[in-house]
Amino acid sequence: MNQIKKVWAVPLLAMLPLAIQAQENIKRAFDALIQDSSVELSATHKLVKDPETGVKESQFDWWEFNLPKSKQQLVKNIQRAFEQDREQAYSISTGSNSRGGEGVEVVAIGNSNSGGYTVGEIKGSDYIYGLFLDPDDTERIHRYAYVLEWKEKGNEILGRLAITYATTLKYRQGNRTTKRKRIIVNGSDTDGNDFEAQGSFMLLDSNNWLAMFNMYAKLFRQSPKSTASPYYANYIYELCKKPEANKLSASEKKLVVEELGKLVNLTDDEFTKAIFLNAMKQIK
């Protein structure tokens, strides 16, 4: 973690609506770490409201921290808080990143199906995050995500805390008439998981084709030998068969073909290799 600087820590309980009760243990545990004088922090805060109604639409709070190992109880207390608030969450996910570089999962920010906050970017880190419905939203379409990621390094613990406010995955998907396929990430198969690949591609158009392709390619690169990798390969192949692929420019097609060639070299499974080779034929 480079050039971490100390910042004034603003308590979460002062930043978030008092009506939120479901995540009280997590908020207190976050606050305890943020306000501890021995912790080095860098922080980012973003808030978007509807200019006409003043209603919150999006929120992103992120802290990168560095604390002495003697203070590791602060991190353990956050882990315990997730367990205490588990029953109020509609999704809890845990995992680790042994590869590093590109993150493991993504939690949404706002009402967007693309981008978001990447969980698990620190190589060798463990992480946990929970999704909680916003109790002030009577329509039940918004949620808060709380994220902890940490890694021991010598006599220090490096990590990140994050809070995002977004519409739920179910709301972002909308009312679809076709049956959708699912990819299980880290053993989690829940509508609460923000990071869920869409087999039906109902929202696909030529503008987001490359973003969708890159998402699946990134998933495959992260775990080319996992049980989920055949699913990623199949989704890439199905994506390459879509008519939107024909609308790519020559340079974009070249880029996709080159990436598919790299994916071929990452797998020892002959069937998966054949899937990628057929996908290359579809693009060409």
Secondary structure in CASP SS format (residue, H / E / C, confidence):
PFRMAT SS
TARGET T0000
AUTHOR 0000-0000-0000
METHOD secondary structure of the structure
MODEL  1
M C 1.00
N C 1.00
Q C 1.00
I C 1.00
K C 1.00
K C 1.00
V C 1.00
W C 1.00
A C 1.00
V C 1.00
P C 1.00
L H 1.00
L H 1.00
A H 1.00
M H 1.00
L C 1.00
P C 1.00
L C 1.00
A C 1.00
I C 1.00
Q C 1.00
A C 1.00
Q C 1.00
E H 1.00
N H 1.00
I H 1.00
K H 1.00
R H 1.00
A H 1.00
F H 1.00
D H 1.00
A H 1.00
L H 1.00
I H 1.00
Q H 1.00
D C 1.00
S C 1.00
S C 1.00
V C 1.00
E E 1.00
L E 1.00
S E 1.00
A E 1.00
T E 1.00
H E 1.00
K E 1.00
L E 1.00
V E 1.00
K E 1.00
D C 1.00
P C 1.00
E C 1.00
T C 1.00
G C 1.00
V C 1.00
K E 1.00
E E 1.00
S E 1.00
Q E 1.00
F E 1.00
D E 1.00
W E 1.00
W E 1.00
E E 1.00
F E 1.00
N E 1.00
L E 1.00
P E 1.00
K H 1.00
S H 1.00
K H 1.00
Q C 1.00
Q H 1.00
L H 1.00
V H 1.00
K H 1.00
N H 1.00
I H 1.00
Q H 1.00
R H 1.00
A H 1.00
F H 1.00
E H 1.00
Q H 1.00
D C 1.00
R H 1.00
E H 1.00
Q H 1.00
A C 1.00
Y C 1.00
S E 1.00
I E 1.00
S E 1.00
T E 1.00
G E 1.00
S E 1.00
N E 1.00
S C 1.00
R C 1.00
G C 1.00
G C 1.00
E C 1.00
G C 1.00
V C 1.00
E E 1.00
V E 1.00
V E 1.00
A C 1.00
I C 1.00
G E 1.00
N C 1.00
S C 1.00
N C 1.00
S C 1.00
G C 1.00
G C 1.00
Y E 1.00
T E 1.00
V E 1.00
G C 1.00
E C 1.00
I C 1.00
K C 1.00
G C 1.00
S E 1.00
D E 1.00
Y E 1.00
I E 1.00
Y E 1.00
G E 1.00
L E 1.00
F E 1.00
L E 1.00
D C 1.00
P C 1.00
D C 1.00
D C 1.00
T C 1.00
E C 1.00
R C 1.00
I C 1.00
H E 1.00
R E 1.00
Y E 1.00
A E 1.00
Y E 1.00
V E 1.00
L E 1.00
E E 1.00
W E 1.00
K E 1.00
E E 1.00
K E 1.00
G C 1.00
N C 1.00
E E 1.00
I E 1.00
L E 1.00
G E 1.00
R E 1.00
L E 1.00
A E 1.00
I E 1.00
T E 1.00
Y E 1.00
A E 1.00
T E 1.00
T C 1.00
L H 1.00
K H 1.00
Y H 1.00
R H 1.00
Q H 1.00
G C 1.00
N C 1.00
R C 1.00
T C 1.00
T C 1.00
K C 1.00
R C 1.00
K C 1.00
R C 1.00
I C 1.00
I C 1.00
V E 1.00
N C 1.00
G C 1.00
S E 1.00
D C 1.00
T C 1.00
D C 1.00
G C 1.00
N C 1.00
D C 1.00
F C 1.00
E C 1.00
A C 1.00
Q C 1.00
G C 1.00
S C 1.00
F C 1.00
M C 1.00
L C 1.00
L C 1.00
D C 1.00
S C 1.00
N C 1.00
N C 1.00
W H 1.00
L H 1.00
A H 1.00
M H 1.00
F H 1.00
N H 1.00
M H 1.00
Y H 1.00
A H 1.00
K H 1.00
L H 1.00
F H 1.00
R H 1.00
Q H 1.00
S C 1.00
P C 1.00
K C 1.00
S C 1.00
T C 1.00
A C 1.00
S H 1.00
P H 1.00
Y H 1.00
Y H 1.00
A H 1.00
N H 1.00
Y H 1.00
I H 1.00
Y H 1.00
E H 1.00
L H 1.00
C H 1.00
K H 1.00
K C 1.00
P H 1.00
E H 1.00
A H 1.00
N H 1.00
K H 1.00
L C 1.00
S C 1.00
A H 1.00
S H 1.00
E H 1.00
K H 1.00
K H 1.00
L H 1.00
V H 1.00
V H 1.00
E H 1.00
E H 1.00
L H 1.00
G H 1.00
K H 1.00
L H 1.00
V H 1.00
N H 1.00
L H 1.00
T C 1.00
D C 1.00
D C 1.00
E H 1.00
F H 1.00
T H 1.00
K H 1.00
A H 1.00
I H 1.00
F H 1.00
L H 1.00
N H 1.00
A H 1.00
M H 1.00
K H 1.00
Q H 1.00
I H 1.00
K C 1.00
END
